[in-house]
Amino acid sequence: YVQRGSHITLRQNVVHDNANGLFVGGGGAAELTTDVLIEGNYIHSNGIAGSYFQHNVYNEAAGVTYQHNRFGPPRSGPQGVMGANIKERSAGVVIRYNFIEDGAHIIDLVDAQEARDDTLKLASFHESWVYGNVIVRGDKPSGSMIHYGGDSGLVDTYRKGTLHFFQNTVVIENASH
């Protein structure tokens, strides 16, 4: 859990079997975390079986870059995988050169909550970059691959702008039956 930090690097870690594997953010103003690099990690099996509210990664910050990570599936339960693999409420999100496998939403780019007053006005909140990744949906999907916009019900604050999604390899594994 990172709160009130800047210029944070999380590199070459194995993160598994937690409620939220990585949780960066938690508030705006003096609480706002800025400039986060998540690089070369293996993050998998996080979340709580049966819950939509915990994820492999859950962030709300300003300036988050993911690169060269492997994201295995979040924790699964009787209902399947319910948590997202990467859930982002941050401004300035760049997700590049990662292997990302499964999740209720594999990548969930939605509106800000606690840091809304700080991040919504940033131009970088309205530009999200997802490129050069391998994104795999297994044969038991439980949500969308890429969710962009919002989930709070406050439509005026939803992530609006451009999702730059290019040069990704997307694999959908369908059951053979």
C-alpha positions in Angstrom: 0.0 0.0 0.0 1.5 3.3 -1.1 0.0 6.6 0.0 1.4 10.2 -0.1 4.4 9.2 -2.2 6.1 10.5 -5.2 8.7 9.0 -7.6 7.9 5.5 -6.4 9.4 2.4 -8.2 8.1 -1.1 -7.6 10.5 -3.4 -9.4 11.2 -7.1 -9.6 8.7 -8.3 -6.9 6.5 -11.3 -6.7 3.1 -10.2 -5.3 0.4 -12.8 -4.6 -2.3 -14.0 -2.2 -3.3 -10.6 -0.9 -6.7 -8.8 -1.0 -5.3 -6.1 -3.2 -1.9 -7.1 -4.5 -0.7 -3.5 -5.1 -2.8 -0.6 -3.8 -1.5 2.9 -4.7 -3.3 6.1 -3.8 -6.1 6.6 -1.4 -6.8 10.3 -1.6 -6.3 13.6 -3.2 -4.6 16.9 -2.2 -1.8 16.1 0.2 -2.6 12.4 0.0 -2.1 12.2 -3.8 0.6 9.8 -4.9 2.5 10.8 -8.0 4.9 9.3 -10.6 4.7 5.6 -10.0 6.7 3.0 -12.0 5.6 -0.7 -11.8 8.3 -2.6 -13.6 9.4 -6.2 -14.0 7.0 -7.7 -11.4 5.0 -10.9 -11.3 1.6 -10.2 -9.8 -1.0 -12.9 -9.5 -3.6 -14.6 -7.3 -4.7 -11.5 -5.5 -8.3 -10.5 -4.6 -11.0 -12.1 -2.5 -13.0 -15.0 -3.9 -16.5 -13.8 -4.5 -15.7 -10.1 -4.3 -15.7 -7.5 -7.0 -13.8 -5.0 -4.9 -10.3 -6.4 -4.6 -7.9 -6.8 -7.5 -4.4 -7.7 -8.5 -3.7 -4.0 -8.8 -5.9 -1.1 -7.7 -4.6 2.4 -8.1 -5.7 6.0 -7.9 -2.7 8.3 -8.4 -1.3 10.8 -10.9 1.2 9.3 -13.4 1.4 5.5 -13.3 3.5 3.4 -15.8 3.4 -0.3 -16.0 6.1 -2.0 -18.1 7.7 -5.5 -18.4 5.4 -7.1 -15.8 3.6 -10.5 -15.8 0.1 -10.4 -14.5 -1.3 -13.8 -13.8 -5.0 -14.3 -13.1 -6.5 -12.7 -10.0 -7.8 -15.1 -7.3 -10.7 -17.2 -8.4 -13.6 -18.6 -6.5 -16.8 -20.6 -7.1 -18.2 -17.8 -9.3 -14.9 -17.5 -11.2 -12.6 -14.5 -11.3 -14.5 -11.4 -10.0 -11.7 -8.9 -9.4 -9.9 -6.9 -12.1 -6.3 -7.6 -13.0 -5.4 -4.0 -13.3 -7.9 -1.4 -12.0 -6.9 2.2 -12.6 -8.6 5.4 -11.4 -5.3 7.3 -12.0 -4.5 10.1 -14.3 -1.6 9.6 -16.7 -1.8 5.8 -17.1 0.6 4.0 -19.4 0.4 0.2 -19.7 3.1 -1.1 -22.0 5.1 -4.3 -22.7 3.3 -6.5 -20.2 1.8 -10.0 -20.2 -1.7 -9.7 -18.7 -3.9 -12.8 -18.2 -7.6 -12.8 -17.2 -9.6 -10.8 -14.6 -13.2 -9.8 -14.4 -12.0 -6.8 -16.4 -8.5 -7.5 -17.6 -7.8 -3.8 -17.7 -10.3 -1.5 -15.9 -9.7 2.2 -16.6 -12.5 4.1 -14.8 -13.3 7.4 -13.1 -11.5 8.7 -10.0 -13.0 8.6 -6.6 -11.1 10.0 -3.6 -8.6 12.0 -5.8 -11.3 13.2 -8.2 -10.8 16.9 -7.5 -7.1 16.6 -8.3 -7.0 14.2 -11.2 -10.1 15.0 -13.2 -8.7 18.4 -14.2 -5.4 17.0 -15.4 -5.1 16.6 -19.2 -3.4 13.2 -18.5 -6.6 11.9 -17.0 -8.1 12.1 -20.5 -5.3 10.3 -22.3 -4.7 6.6 -21.5 -2.0 4.5 -23.2 -2.2 0.7 -23.6 0.3 -0.7 -26.1 2.8 -3.5 -26.8 1.1 -5.9 -24.4 0.0 -9.5 -24.6 -3.5 -9.7 -23.3 -5.1 -13.1 -22.7 -8.7 -13.9 -22.0 -9.1 -17.5 -20.7 -12.0 -19.8 -21.6 -14.1 -18.8 -18.5 -14.6 -15.1 -18.9 -16.5 -13.2 -16.2 -16.4 -9.6 -17.5 -15.0 -7.5 -20.3 -11.4 -7.5 -21.5 -11.0 -3.7 -21.5 -13.4 -1.5 -19.5 -13.0 2.2 -20.2 -15.1 5.0 -18.7 -16.5 4.7 -15.2 -18.3 2.6 -12.7 -19.4 5.1 -10.0 -22.7 6.1 -11.6 -21.4 9.8 -11.7 -21.3 10.0 -15.5 -20.1 13.6 -15.5 -16.8 12.4 -13.9 -16.3 9.3 -16.1 -12.9 9.0 -17.9 -13.5 10.7 -21.2 -10.9 11.3 -23.8 -8.7 8.9 -25.8 -7.7 5.4 -25.0 -4.6 4.8 -27.2 -4.8 1.1 -27.7 -2.3 -0.2 -30.3 0.2 -2.9 -31.1 -1.2 -5.3 -28.5 -1.6 -9.0 -29.0 -5.0 -10.1 -27.9 -5.7 -13.8 -27.3 -9.1 -15.2 -26.6 -9.1 -18.8 -25.5 -12.5 -20.4 -26.1 -13.5 -23.7 -24.6 -13.5 -26.5 -27.2 -17.0 -27.7 -26.2 
